[in-house]
Amino acid sequence: MDISVELTFSPLQDDFEEHIINFIKKLRASDLMVLENPLSTQVFGDYDLVMGVLKSDIKEAFELMDKGLLYMKIVKSDRSDYEPFF
């Protein structure tokens, strides 16, 4: 089963940029399709693969910072090829 996940990672500390960059680099190093924009990062792929990568990468990111939050939306389908039709 394919999924699409939108992530907004927000470390709540002064050196937030470093943590965001490291988190995105870890996602890029996976075998998953990763798309980025100024507001969020999207990850696409098989449910088990995506969730396995996210489980370990989110845990590592949280361990490396003092305070932070992560917003996550999951859609049951691969929306990586979505183009507006209007």
N, C-alpha and C positions, 0 to 999 in steps of 0.2 A: 504494500500500500504506500503510495507516494503522499508526501505532505509538503506544505510550504510553511515556513516559520519566519515571522518578523520579530526582530530583536531590537530593543532600545536599551543600551547598557549605560548606566549613569553612576559612576563612582562619585560619592559625595565627599570629596576632599580636594585639596589644592592641586595635586598632581594627577588630575583625572585624565588628561590627554594620553599620558603614557599607558595607563591601564586600558583605555579604549583601543588604542593602537595595538597593544599586545594581544588583546582578545580577538580582534579582527584578523591579525596575522595568523593566530592559531586556527581560526576557522578556514582561512585561505589555504592553509597547509593540509587540510583534510581533502578527501576525494569528493566532497560535496560541491554543488554549484552554489556560489556565494555572490550576491549582488549587493552593492552598497549605494547609499545616497546620503545626503547631508543629515537626514533625520533618523535613519535606521539601517539595519543590515538584514537582508533576507537570505535564508538558507533553504535549499530545495533538495529533495531526494527521498529515498526509502525511509519509512518511519523508524525502523530499528537502527539504521545507520545514523540518521540525523539525531535521534534522541541519544544514542550512545556518545556521539561526538559532543553534543551539547551538555550532557551530564558531566563529562570529565572537564570540558573547557570552562563551564560555568563554575564548577567547584574550584578549579585552580584560580580563576579570576577573583572569586570571592575570598579565597585564602590570602591573596596578595594585596588586598586593600583593607582599610579599616572599616569603612561604611560605604554602602552603595545599594543600588536597586537595579532590577532588570525587568523590563516589560516584555512579555512574550505573547504573540498571537499565533495560533496554529490553525491551518486550514487543511482539510482532508482532500488534497489534490495538488498536483504540481502546477503552480500558477506562474512558472518562470517565463512562459511565452506569452503572457497576457499583454494585450494591446487594447487601449480604449477603442470602442466602436462608435463613439458619438462625437 
